Amino acid sequence: MTDNKNKKILVTGAKGMVGHALVKHLQEENYKNILAVGRTDLDLTDSAAVDSYFDKYRPDFVYMIAAKVGGIAANMSDPVGFLVDNLKIELNLYQACHKYKTAKNLFLGSSCIYPKECPQPMKENYLLTGTLEPTNEGYALSKITGLRLAEYYYQQYGMLTVCPMPCNIYGTGDHFDLQKSHVLSALVKRFIDAVDEQTNSVTLWGTGIARREFIHVDDVAQALLFFMETHSSPEFVNLGTGKDITIRELAELIASEADYQGKIVWDESKPNGMLKKCLDITKLEALGFTPQVSLKKGVQKTIAEYRQIKQQLSRDNK
């Protein structure tokens, strides 16, 4: 893509955390013709609308970032939506990319595709070797389908879609709505709010023993462009740091950075989700990509951003 700065680049999910960071990064790299599409611009679950959009704009490169996403609570309350909506989005985009002969595409996966009892660290060839984690099975099935479609379209039609498969993404632009947010942003909100409200204790789901791997959205945006520019296989590649941390340790790190002095209480009646999720990044390292944002630095940045959001809301409400 280095010779394609003027080609049409479609970024779906452009108003979301990853899509917004990607658009910003593309602009910084002097890509001139970016079609940044959010949910209000185009309903990706509507096949006729997607076909009409592709017919009108004829994108050369397509980043399939858009998805219905959420944490454990959201996934458990709406498994139908997480499976059906995401399948519709994927099918419509793949069909349009094939019909209108895009030059290259990217499909963003998710580490929840791996089996619940997956050996650690998780290697790409462990996919479909066991039962999925039930708390987000619908979402996982949709992502597995998206990865398989990339391979099938390449085998059958020669359409190339590269598939980076990230661990937990956090950072600028994430939701701080506790029903929609991911675990790191949810913890930032809980502890900052507790400090502001002088709350003596914060109760968190599970036991805190579950381990998670986190990558900052700025690193993800750089990785997506890296994949589009340099990678030429539809086989998915893990995208992460190769380092994990317990939710308890993460909570303590965020509490410390937020200057929270109260107690942390664990509600053990609530689910932990998958107990361990750490990616094997051997293939990623071989390709030559290394994330740059440390977890501590990323947490500090997220805390600062949430405080800024709260201050803005306070000013707006005066």
N, C-alpha and C positions, 0 to 999 in steps of 0.2 A: 504493500500500500504506500510505500514511500514515494512512488511516482504517481500517486493517485490523489493528491491533495485537493483536486478540483472535482473528483468524482462524487456522486450523490451517496451520502452515508445516512442510512435510516437507523435511528436509535429509538427502540420502543421502550416504554417505561421511563421516559426521559425526565419525568417529574419526581420519580422515586429516588431513593438514596444512591443506588449504583448508577442508574441512568443519568442522573444530574451530574455526578462526579465524572462520568465518562464524557459527557458533552463538554464539560469544562476542560477536561484534559485534551480532547480533540481540538478544541479552540486554541489552547495553548500551543499545540503542535502544528498550528496553521492549516488545519483542514477547513476548507472554505465553504463547503456545500453540505451542511448538516441538517437533516430532517429530524428534529427533536419532537417526538410524539408522546403525549401523555394520555391518560384515560379519558379526559374530556375532549381531546382532539380526535380520537379514533377508538371505536369499540372493537377491540381485537377479538372478542368472542363472536362477532358478527361477520360471517364469511363473505357476504356480499360487500360489506363496507371495506373490508381488508382488500378484496380484489379490486374494488373501485379505486382505492388509494394507490395501490401498486400500478394500476393501469395509468393513473394520472401522473405520478411522480417518477416511476421507473428507477427505483434505487439500485445502485451498483453493489453496495455492501450493506448488509443488514445485521444489526446487533439485536438479538432476541433476549432482551433484559426483562421485559414486562412479565409479571406473574402476580397471582394472588398469594400474598405471603403473610405470615404472622407467627406468634409464639405458640407454646403448648396449649394455652387456654383457647385461642382462636382455632387452632387445628382440631382440637377435641370437640368444639361446639359446632363446627361446620365441615365435616369430612367430605360431604357431597360437593360443596362449593369449591374446596381446595382441589379436588380431583377433576370435576367437570369443567370448571372455568379455565383451569390451566391446560387441560387437554384441548379445549376449543381454541385457545390462544395459539398453542403450538401447531395444531393441525392447520389452522388458517394461515399462519405465517410460512410454514414449510411449503404448503401448496402454492402460495403466492410467489415465494422465492423460486420455486421450480417453474411455474408457469411463465414468469416474467424474466427468467434466466439471469438471476443475480450472479455477480462474479464470485462472491464468497460471503459466507455468513458466520455468525457466532451464536451459539446457544449456551446460556449460562445455567450450569447445573446446580446441585446442592449436595452437601455431604450426608444428608439424611437418606440418600439412596442406598447406603450400605446396610447390611444386616444388623439387627439389634445386638447379636452376640459376635460381632465382627472381630477377628484377630486384630491386634494393634501393633504398630501403626497400620492404618487401612490402605492397602494397595489397590490399584485400579482393577486388578483381576479378581478381587473379592466380591465384585458386584454380582447379585443374584445367587449367592452361595448360602443364603439363610433367610429366616423370617425377618420382616421389617419391624421397626419400632412402632407399636400400635398407635401411639399418641399423635403421630404425624404421617401415618401410612398413606392417606389419600394424596397428600402433597408429594411424598416420595415416589409413588407410582406414576404420577404425572411427569416428574423429572426423569425417571428411568425411561419412560416412553419417548421423551424429547431427545435423550441421548441415543436411543436405538434408532429413532427416525433419522438422525444425522448419519448414522452408519448405513441405513437402508437406502436413503436417497443417494448417497455416494456410490454404493454398490450398484444400484439399479440405473441411475441416471448420470452419475459423475458430478453431482452437485456437492461442492465442498462446504461443510459446516464444521468449524472448529469448536471444541467443547471444554473450556476450562471449568473445573468442578471445585468451587470454593468451600472452605470451612465457614464458620460463623462470621458474617460480615457486620461491622459496626462503624459508627462514625457520623460525619457530617450528613445531615438530611434524614437520619433515622427517625422513626416515630417515637414520641415519648408518651403516647397513649398506652396505658398498661394493658389494654385488651389487644393491641396490635404490635406492640414493640417487641424487639428481641431482648434477650436476657441482659446484655450489658447496658443497653440504654434504659431498660426498666430499672435496673439497680441504681444507675446514676440518678434517675428521677426520684426513686424512693429515698435515697440518702440525702440528696440536696433538699428535697421537700422536708425531710425530718429535721435537718439543721435549721432551715428557715422557720419551721413551725415549733422548734424546740421540743420535738418528740423524744421520749426517753427510750423507746424500743421500736425496732423494725422487724416485722415478721416476714420471712421468706419461704417460698415453696420448697418442699423436699428436705433432704438431709444435708445437702451441700457437698456430698461426696462425688457427684457426677463431674466428670472432667470434660472441658471444652477447649477448642482451639479457636483463636480469634485472629482475623485479619482486618486491617483498617481499610475503609472504602477507597482512600486515595491510592493504596497499593493495588487494590482490585482494578481501579480504572486504568492504571498503568499496565497491569497485566493483560487486560482485555485488548488494548491496542497492540501490545507485544504479540499476543496470540494471532491477532488478525494480520499483522505485518509479517510474522516469521513462521508460523506453524502451518502445516499442509496435510494434516491427517484428521479424519473425523473421530478417531478414537479419543475418548475423553482423558484429560490430564488433571490430577489433583492440584488445586491452587490453595496453598496455605503457608504456614510458617514452620510446620513440623514440631511445634511446641504446644503443649496443652497446660491447663491449670484447673484446679477444682473450683466449683462454683463458690465454695466457702472461701477459698483464697482470693477469688475475684471480688467477692463481696467485701472482704477485709481490705483489699487494695483500694477499692472505690470509696469505702467508708473513711479510710485514712486520708485519701486525696481530697475528699469532701469535708474533712475535719469534723466528722460525725463522732460524738463521744458516747452515744448511748449503747444499749444492748442490741445484739442481733439474735433473733429467735427463729428457730427452724421448725416449720409445720410439717412434721414427718408423715402426716396423713395425705399430703399432696404428692403427686408423682415427681420423680427425678428426671423422667425421660431416659434416653439411652445413657448408660453409666459412663461410657468412655468413647470419645470421638476424636481421634488424632490421625491426621493424614500422613501417609508416606509421600514425601515430596521428591523422591529420587528422580522421577521423570522431569519434574519442573526444573530441578537444579541442572539436569543434563541439557535442558533447552536454554538455560542461561538466565533465568529470571530469579531475583531475590527480593522479597519484601523489605521495605526500609523503615517502616514506622513501628517502633517498639510498643508493647502493650501498655506500659506505664505512660509513655508519651501520648498514646492514643486516648487513654482514659482521661488524662489531664485536659486534652483538647475537647473531648466530649463533655466533660464537666463544665468547662468554660463556655461551650456553645449552649448548653442547657441553661446555665445562669443568664446568658445573654437573652435567650428566648423568654425566660421568666420576667426579666427586666423590661423587655419590650411589651409584653402583655400587660404588665403593671402600668406602664406609661399609657398604653392604648385605652386602658380602663379608667383613667383619671378624667 
